[in-house]
Amino acid sequence: MALLRTPVAGEVDVHYGQICVESDVGTPGVDFSGAFAGQRTGLCGAAGPGALLLLTGMHTGSVGFTVEVHDQAPPLDAGWEDVVEVSFRPAAEGCGLFEWGGASWELGLAVTDYRVRYSARGMDEGNRADTRHEGDPPLDSYLLQFWPAPPAPDALLRHTAEVSAYWHDWAVRLPPPPTPAERAEAERLDALAREEAERERELAHERWEWGGRLPSPALRRVGGNVSGLLEFDPELVHALDDAGPDVQRAVAVMAAHRACEAAGLAGIDWIAAGLTALAHGRPLPPPLDDEGRAWRVLEADPRVPDRDVGEAVPPPRPPFEGNAPTAADLFVGPAAAYAALHTAERSAPPRPLRYSQPHMALPALFRAAHPDPLQAAIDAVHAAVTAHGEHWPAFLEQAWAACRTCCRSRSISPAPDLAPAGLPAEALGVAGGHRVRRGTPGRGR
């Protein structure tokens, strides 16, 4: 028989009369009642997998504590008043002795079966004192010994203290632990519950991303800048999706017209030709059929007005409740104040920027020509939002009006060269007589 090592010798801090052995710092905490379920002894709970819950007489403070690892069973020392033995097998490498939220000691145990002897002295004295303050004399002390051995029932080898009798009686009265099959079923149900909770969280996050409503399959598939328009008006995104291809195309044309009109481009011949082509469902004419060339023409055309517009800033919205904590949430003390300050500096709104409004408006023409009417509507409306800059709310009111009008009236006499079939002239703000036939009401805002 040989003592292999003494990984702990001295004093440790206990809280609530407890200290524990755990297989890994990342494993869940030891369940108090579950640690002793099915045992005949109450000082060293070993019923939980890969963990030991050790009870002390002292409620709070320092106690003498020694841990020894032997190659076989050591002799029983007559100096210890209360002694129990249990069987134990670490669940992983890295098994250690852990204080409550404090220090820990690596025990160097292999993943194999051990017999554990837990011996105590002075438990009643420690229990009566309850708390040991700095400078108080030591009252109770403990010895925890490990050696390789096959599993065996727990055993009470010596009993002296009144407090140990209380814990032995309490442990015997506990209900039996779950069977392996019951534990496996409980773990299965717990895993299913976690999976369901994660699915619900993902659905809740998706609803939050889409403005409180899950997207249709068409919205999930659509390309372009749907996320950009969602930031400004998610309800309009869903309304456009619900409206159908005819209304989507009509709203795309309206958005391109409004963007060019706001930027002072609608009266320039090659821009007007593009708007006319869009209105009649034809391909964009030169130079708009080549985006690179169109940008060069825009730069060179002296008729393009020199006007700018502020940045279109979307409205704030409540954060998703399941978001990860910010950097400031991860610190305490002075570091928290520093992190909060610098997080606020980074998240502070930037100084307002000004942009060339004609350059903001031209993309609305290209986006409205996209072959997918839903993407054309979403992207053209978003481009028109940026073209209107700080005045974007007024434009979105017009977009809503056009969407509702087109849904109500699909068969009208369009204004020449501006309104495609199904797009009322009033949706473009163009004068012109027409006869309206009642259709299917659209979704109002």
BELSULPE-V92114 format. One record per pair of residues at least 24 apart in sequence whose ideal C-beta (glycine too) atoms are under 10 Angstrom apart, sorted by the first residue. I is the first residue (numbers start at 0). GAP is how many residues later the second one is. If there is no record, write none. Layout:
[[I GAP] [I GAP]]
This chain:
[[0 69] [0 70] [0 71] [0 72] [0 73] [0 74] [0 146] [1 68] [1 69] [1 70] [1 72] [2 65] [2 66] [2 67] [2 68] [2 71] [2 142] [2 144] [3 64] [3 65] [3 66] [3 67] [3 104] [3 142] [3 143] [4 62] [4 63] [4 64] [4 65] [4 102] [4 103] [4 141] [5 60] [5 61] [5 62] [5 63] [6 59] [6 60] [6 61] [6 62] [6 89] [6 90] [6 98] [6 99] [6 100] [6 101] [6 102] [6 137] [6 139] [7 57] [7 58] [7 59] [7 60] [7 88] [7 89] [7 96] [7 97] [7 98] [7 99] [7 136] [8 55] [8 56] [8 57] [8 58] [8 59] [8 96] [9 52] [9 54] [9 55] [9 56] [9 95] [10 50] [10 51] [10 52] [10 53] [10 54] [10 55] [10 121] [10 127] [10 130] [11 42] [11 44] [11 50] [11 51] [11 52] [11 53] [11 54] [11 55] [11 85] [11 86] [11 87] [11 90] [11 91] [11 92] [11 93] [11 130] [12 45] [12 47] [12 48] [12 49] [12 50] [12 52] [12 86] [12 87] [12 88] [12 89] [12 90] [12 119] [13 40] [13 41] [13 42] [13 43] [13 44] [13 45] [13 46] [13 47] [13 48] [13 49] [13 51] [13 85] [13 86] [13 88] [13 112] [13 118] [13 126] [13 128] [14 41] [14 43] [14 44] [14 45] [14 46] [14 84] [14 85] [14 86] [14 87] [15 39] [15 40] [15 43] [15 44] [15 84] [16 37] [16 38] [16 39] [16 40] [16 41] [16 42] [16 43] [16 46] [16 106] [16 109] [16 110] [16 113] [16 146] [16 150] [17 27] [17 35] [17 36] [17 37] [17 38] [17 41] [17 81] [17 82] [18 33] [18 34] [18 35] [18 36] [18 37] [18 44] [18 46] [18 78] [18 79] [18 80] [18 81] [18 83] [18 123] [18 125] [19 25] [19 28] [19 31] [19 32] [19 33] [19 34] [19 76] [19 77] [19 78] [19 79] [19 80] [19 84] [20 25] [20 29] [20 30] [20 31] [20 32] [20 33] [20 46] [20 67] [20 69] [20 74] [20 75] [20 76] [20 77] [20 83] [20 84] [20 86] [20 88] [20 95] [20 123] [20 125] [21 26] [21 28] [21 29] [21 30] [21 31] [21 68] [21 69] [21 70] [21 72] [21 73] [21 74] [21 75] [21 76] [21 82] [22 26] [22 27] [22 28] [22 29] [22 65] [22 66] [22 67] [22 68] [22 69] [22 70] [22 71] [22 72] [22 73] [22 84] [22 86] [22 88] [23 26] [23 27] [23 66] [23 67] [23 68] [23 69] [23 70] [23 71] [23 72] [24 69] [24 71] [24 73] [24 79] [25 66] [25 68] [26 24] [26 64] [26 65] [26 67] [28 24] [28 69] [28 71] [29 24] [29 68] [32 137] [32 138] [32 141] [32 142] [32 144] [33 140] [33 143] [33 144] [34 136] [34 139] [34 142] [35 50] [35 118] [35 131] [35 132] [35 134] [35 135] [35 136] [35 138] [35 141] [36 134] [36 137] [36 138] [36 139] [36 140] [36 141] [37 115] [37 116] [37 133] [37 134] [37 136] [37 137] [37 138] [37 139] [37 140] [38 45] [38 47] [38 114] [38 115] [38 116] [38 117] [38 129] [38 132] [38 133] [38 135] [38 138] [39 44] [39 113] [39 114] [39 115] [39 116] [39 128] [39 131] [39 132] [40 41] [40 42] [40 43] [40 44] [40 45] [40 77] [40 112] [40 113] [40 114] [40 115] [40 116] [40 118] [40 123] [40 126] [40 127] [40 130] [40 131] [41 42] [41 112] [41 114] [41 121] [41 122] [41 123] [41 124] [41 125] [41 126] [41 127] [41 128] [41 129] [41 130] [41 131] [41 132] [42 39] [42 40] [42 41] [42 43] [42 75] [42 76] [42 77] [42 80] [42 99] [42 111] [42 113] [42 116] [42 118] [42 120] [42 121] [42 124] [42 125] [42 128] [43 39] [43 40] [43 41] [43 42] [43 44] [43 72] [43 73] [43 74] [43 75] [43 76] [43 98] [43 100] [43 110] [43 123] [43 127] [44 41] [44 73] [44 109] [44 122] [44 126] [44 129] [45 38] [45 39] [45 40] [45 41] [45 42] [45 43] [45 68] [45 70] [45 72] [45 105] [45 108] [46 39] [46 107] [46 124] [46 127] [46 129] [46 130] [46 131] [47 43] [47 129] [48 39] [48 40] [48 41] [48 42] [48 134] [49 38] [49 39] [49 40] [49 41] [49 42] [49 45] [49 61] [50 37] [50 39] [50 40] [50 44] [50 47] [51 34] [51 36] [51 38] [51 43] [51 45] [51 64] [51 66] [51 92] [51 94] [53 43] [53 62] [53 64] [53 66] [53 88] [53 90] [54 63] [54 65] [54 68] [54 87] [54 108] [54 109] [54 111] [54 112] [54 116] [55 64] [55 66] [55 67] [55 70] [55 71] [55 84] [55 85] [55 86] [55 107] [56 25] [56 63] [56 64] [56 65] [56 66] [56 67] [56 68] [56 69] [56 70] [56 71] [56 72] [56 73] [56 82] [56 83] [56 84] [56 85] [56 104] [56 105] [56 106] [56 107] [57 64] [57 65] [57 67] [57 68] [57 69] [57 70] [57 71] [57 72] [57 73] [57 74] [57 80] [57 81] [57 82] [57 83] [57 84] [58 67] [58 68] [58 70] [58 71] [58 72] [58 73] [59 40] [59 69] [59 70] [59 71] [59 72] [59 73] [60 65] [60 68] [60 69] [60 70] [60 71] [60 72] [60 73] [60 75] [60 77] [60 78] [60 79] [61 70] [61 71] [61 72] [61 74] [61 76] [61 77] [61 78] [62 57] [62 59] [62 60] [62 63] [62 69] [62 75] [62 76] [62 77] [62 78] [62 79] [63 57] [63 58] [63 62] [63 74] [63 75] [63 76] [63 77] [63 78] [63 79] [64 32] [64 34] [64 40] [64 75] [64 76] [64 77] [64 78] [64 79] [65 53] [65 75] [65 76] [65 77] [65 78] [65 79] [66 29] [66 30] [66 38] [66 40] [66 75] [66 76] [66 77] [66 78] [66 79] [67 49] [67 75] [67 76] [67 77] [67 78] [67 79] [68 38] [68 39] [68 40] [68 41] [68 45] [68 75] [68 76] [68 77] [68 78] [68 79] [69 44] [69 45] [69 47] [69 75] [69 76] [69 77] [69 78] [70 76] [70 77] [71 43] [71 75] [71 76] [71 77] [72 42] [72 44] [72 72] [72 74] [72 75] [72 76] [73 43] [73 69] [73 71] [73 73] [75 41] [75 43] [75 81] [75 82] [76 40] [76 42] [76 44] [76 66] [76 68] [77 80] [78 40] [78 42] [78 62] [78 64] [79 37] [79 38] [79 39] [79 40] [79 41] [79 61] [79 62] [79 63] [79 77] [79 78] [79 80] [80 38] [80 39] [80 40] [80 41] [80 42] [80 43] [80 59] [80 77] [80 78] [80 79] [80 80] [80 83] [81 36] [81 37] [81 38] [81 39] [81 40] [81 41] [81 42] [81 60] [81 74] [81 75] [81 76] [81 77] [81 78] [81 79] [81 81] [81 82] [81 83] [81 85] [81 86] [82 34] [82 35] [82 36] [82 37] [82 38] [82 60] [82 62] [82 72] [82 73] [82 74] [82 75] [82 76] [82 77] [82 81] [83 32] [83 33] [83 34] [83 35] [83 36] [83 70] [83 71] [83 72] [83 73] [83 74] [83 75] [83 80] [83 83] [83 84] [83 87] [84 30] [84 31] [84 32] [84 33] [84 34] [84 60] [84 64] [84 67] [84 68] [84 69] [84 70] [84 71] [84 72] [85 28] [85 29] [85 30] [85 31] [85 32] [85 65] [85 66] [85 67] [85 68] [85 69] [86 26] [86 27] [86 28] [86 29] [86 62] [86 63] [86 64] [86 65] [86 66] [86 67] [86 68] [87 24] [87 25] [87 26] [87 27] [87 28] [87 58] [87 61] [87 63] [88 24] [88 25] [88 62] [89 24] [89 56] [94 51] [96 47] [106 37] [106 39] [107 38] [108 37] [108 39] [109 38] [111 36] [111 37] [112 35] [112 36] [112 37] [112 38] [112 39] [113 31] [113 32] [113 33] [113 34] [113 35] [113 36] [113 37] [114 30] [114 31] [114 32] [114 33] [114 34] [114 35] [114 36] [114 37] [114 40] [115 28] [115 29] [115 30] [115 31] [115 33] [115 38] [116 26] [116 27] [116 28] [116 29] [116 30] [116 38] [116 40] [117 24] [117 25] [117 26] [117 27] [117 39] [118 24] [118 25] [118 26] [118 38] [118 39] [119 38] [119 40] [119 41] [119 43] [119 44] [120 39] [120 40] [121 38] [121 39] [122 37] [122 38] [122 39] [122 40] [122 41] [122 42] [122 44] [123 36] [123 37] [123 38] [123 39] [123 40] [123 41] [124 36] [124 38] [125 35] [125 37] [126 34] [126 35] [126 36] [126 37] [126 39] [127 34] [127 35] [199 122] [200 119] [200 120] [200 121] [201 120] [203 116] [203 117] [203 118] [204 115] [204 116] [204 117] [204 118] [206 113] [207 26] [207 109] [207 110] [207 111] [207 112] [207 113] [207 114] [207 115] [208 25] [208 111] [209 24] [209 27] [209 28] [210 24] [210 25] [210 26] [210 27] [210 106] [211 26] [211 105] [212 24] [212 25] [212 28] [213 24] [214 26] [215 25] [215 26] [215 158] [216 24] [217 24] [217 154] [217 156] [217 157] [218 155] [218 159] [220 151] [220 153] [220 154] [221 150] [221 152] [221 153] [221 154] [221 155] [221 156] [221 157] [222 147] [222 149] [222 151] [222 152] [222 155] [222 156] [223 143] [223 146] [223 148] [223 150] [223 151] [223 152] [223 153] [223 154] [223 155] [223 156] [223 158] [223 159] [224 138] [224 142] [224 150] [224 153] [224 154] [224 156] [224 157] [224 158] [224 161] [225 148] [225 149] [225 152] [225 153] [225 156] [226 151] [226 155] [227 84] [227 86] [227 150] [227 151] [227 153] [227 154] [227 155] [227 157] [227 158] [228 85] [228 148] [228 149] [228 150] [228 151] [228 152] [228 153] [228 154] [228 156] [228 167] [228 170] [229 84] [229 87] [229 148] [229 152] [230 81] [230 82] [230 83] [230 84] [230 86] [230 151] [230 154] [231 80] [231 81] [231 82] [231 83] [231 149] [231 150] [231 153] [231 154] [231 160] [231 161] [231 163] [231 164] [231 167] [232 81] [232 82] [232 148] [232 149] [232 152] [232 159] [232 160] [232 163] [232 166] [232 167] [232 212] [233 83] [234 165] [234 208] [234 210] [235 141] [235 142] [235 145] [235 160] [235 163] [235 164] [235 167] [235 209] [236 137] [236 140] [236 141] [236 144] [236 145] [237 205] [238 138] [238 160] [238 161] [238 164] [238 165] [238 168] [238 203] [238 204] [238 205] [238 206] [239 133] [239 134] [239 136] [239 137] [239 138] [239 141] [239 159] [239 163] [239 203] [240 133] [240 136] [240 137] [240 202] [241 161] [241 165] [241 200] [241 201] [242 130] [242 131] [242 134] [242 160] [242 161] [242 163] [242 164] [242 199] [242 200] [243 129] [243 130] [243 162] [243 163] [243 166] [243 178] [243 196] [243 198] [244 127] [244 128] [244 129] [244 131] [244 132] [244 177] [245 127] [245 160] [245 161] [245 164] [245 174] [245 175] [245 176] [245 177] [246 126] [246 130] [246 155] [246 156] [246 157] [246 158] [246 159] [246 160] [246 161] [246 163] [246 175] [246 176] [246 180] [246 195] [247 124] [247 125] [247 126] [247 127] [247 128] [247 129] [247 130] [247 132] [247 133] [247 155] [247 158] [248 29] [248 30] [248 32] [248 119] [248 121] [248 123] [248 124] [248 125] [248 127] [248 128] [248 131] [248 157] [248 171] [248 172] [248 173] [248 174] [249 29] [249 123] [249 127] [249 152] [249 153] [249 155] [249 156] [249 157] [249 160] [249 164] [249 169] [249 170] [249 171] [249 172] [249 173] [249 174] [249 177] [249 178] [250 117] [250 122] [250 125] [250 126] [250 127] [250 129] [250 130] [250 133] [250 148] [250 149] [250 151] [250 152] [250 154] [250 155] [250 156] [250 172] [250 176] [251 26] [251 112] [251 115] [251 116] [251 117] [251 118] [251 121] [251 122] [251 123] [251 124] [251 125] [251 126] [251 127] [251 128] [251 129] [251 131] [251 132] [251 168] [251 171] [252 24] [252 25] [252 26] [252 27] [252 28] [252 111] [252 112] [252 115] [252 116] [252 123] [252 124] [252 127] [252 149] [252 165] [252 166] [252 167] [252 170] [252 174] [252 175] [253 24] [253 25] [253 114] [253 123] [253 126] [253 127] [253 130] [253 144] [253 145] [253 147] [253 148] [253 149] [253 151] [253 152] [253 164] [253 165] [253 166] [253 169] [253 170] [253 173] [253 174] [253 175] [254 109] [254 110] [254 112] [254 113] [254 121] [254 122] [254 123] [254 124] [254 125] [254 126] [254 127] [254 128] [254 129] [254 130] [254 132] [254 140] [254 143] [254 144] [254 147] [255 105] [255 106] [255 107] [255 108] [255 109] [255 110] [255 111] [255 112] [255 113] [255 120] [255 124] [255 125] [255 127] [255 128] [255 131] [256 107] [256 108] [256 111] [256 123] [256 127] [256 145] [256 161] [256 162] [256 166] [256 170] [256 171] [256 172] [256 173] [257 103] [257 106] [257 122] [257 123] [257 126] [257 129] [257 130] [257 136] [257 137] [257 140] [257 141] [257 144] [257 169] [257 170] [257 171] [258 98] [258 99] [258 101] [258 102] [258 103] [258 104] [258 105] [258 106] [258 108] [258 109] [258 121] [258 122] [258 124] [258 125] [258 126] [258 127] [258 128] [258 129] [258 136] [259 98] [259 101] [259 102] [259 104] [259 105] [259 124] [259 127] [260 100] [260 123] [260 126] [260 167] [260 168] [261 45] [261 47] [261 95] [261 96] [261 98] [261 99] [261 102] [261 122] [261 125] [261 126] [261 127] [261 129] [261 132] [261 133] [262 41] [262 42] [262 44] [262 46] [262 93] [262 94] [262 95] [262 96] [262 97] [262 98] [262 99] [262 101] [262 121] [262 124] [262 125] [263 39] [263 40] [263 41] [263 42] [263 43] [263 93] [263 94] [263 97] [264 33] [264 36] [264 38] [264 39] [264 40] [264 92] [264 93] [264 96] [264 97] [264 99] [264 100] [264 122] [265 95] [265 152] [266 36] [266 38] [267 29] [267 30] [267 33] [267 35] [267 36] [267 37] [267 90] [268 32] [268 34] [269 24] [269 27] [269 28] [269 31] [269 33] [270 26] [270 27] [270 30] [270 32] [270 33] [270 87] [270 90] [270 91] [270 94] [271 145] [271 146] [272 144] [273 88] [273 91] [273 92] [273 94] [273 95] [274 89] [274 90] [274 93] [274 142] [274 143] [274 153] [275 140] [275 141] [275 142] [276 88] [276 92] [276 140] [277 86] [277 87] [277 90] [277 91] [277 98] [277 102] [277 140] [277 142] [278 89] [278 135] [278 136] [278 137] [278 138] [278 139] [278 140] [278 141] [278 142] [278 144] [278 149] [279 134] [279 137] [279 138] [279 139] [279 140] [279 141] [280 88] [280 139] [280 140] [281 87] [281 138] [282 86] [283 81] [283 82] [283 84] [283 85] [287 74] [287 77] [287 78] [287 81] [288 77] [288 80] [290 71] [290 72] [290 74] [290 75] [293 68] [293 69] [293 71] [293 72] [294 64] [294 67] [294 68] [296 65] [297 58] [297 60] [297 61] [297 63] [297 64] [298 59] [298 60] [300 57] [303 52] [303 53] [303 54] [303 55] [303 58] [304 51] [304 52] [304 53] [305 50] [305 51] [305 52] [306 47] [306 49] [306 50] [306 51] [307 45] [307 46] [307 47] [307 48] [307 49] [307 50] [307 51] [307 52] [307 81] [308 44] [308 45] [308 46] [308 47] [308 48] [308 49] [308 50] [308 51] [308 52] [308 77] [308 78] [308 79] [308 80] [308 81] [308 82] [308 83] [309 42] [309 43] [309 44] [309 45] [309 47] [309 78] [309 79] [309 80] [309 81] [309 82] [310 39] [310 40] [310 41] [310 42] [310 43] [310 44] [310 49] [310 75] [310 78] [310 79] [310 81] [311 43] [311 48] [311 70] [311 72] [311 73] [311 74] [311 75] [311 76] [311 77] [311 78] [311 79] [311 80] [311 81] [311 83] [312 36] [312 37] [312 39] [312 40] [312 76] [312 77] [312 79] [313 71] [313 78] [314 77] [314 78] [315 33] [351 37] [351 38] [352 36] [353 35] [353 36] [354 31] [354 32] [354 34] [356 29] [356 30] [356 31] [356 32] [357 29] [358 27] [358 28] [359 24] [359 25] [359 26] [359 27] [359 28] [359 29] [360 25] [360 26] [360 27] [361 25] [362 24] [376 26] [395 49] [396 48] [397 29] [397 30] [397 31] [398 28] [399 42] [399 44] [399 45] [400 25] [400 26] [400 28] [400 44] [401 24] [401 25] [401 26] [401 27] [402 24] [402 39] [402 40] [402 41] [402 42] [403 37] [403 38] [403 39] [403 40] [403 41] [404 31] [404 37] [405 33] [405 36] [406 32] [406 33] [406 34] [406 35] [406 36] [406 37] [407 28] [407 29] [407 30] [407 31] [407 32] [407 33] [407 34] [407 36] [408 25] [408 26] [408 27] [408 28] [408 29] [408 30] [408 33] [409 26] [409 27] [409 28] [409 29] [409 30] [409 32] [410 24] [410 25] [410 26] [410 27] [410 28] [411 24] [411 25] [411 27]]
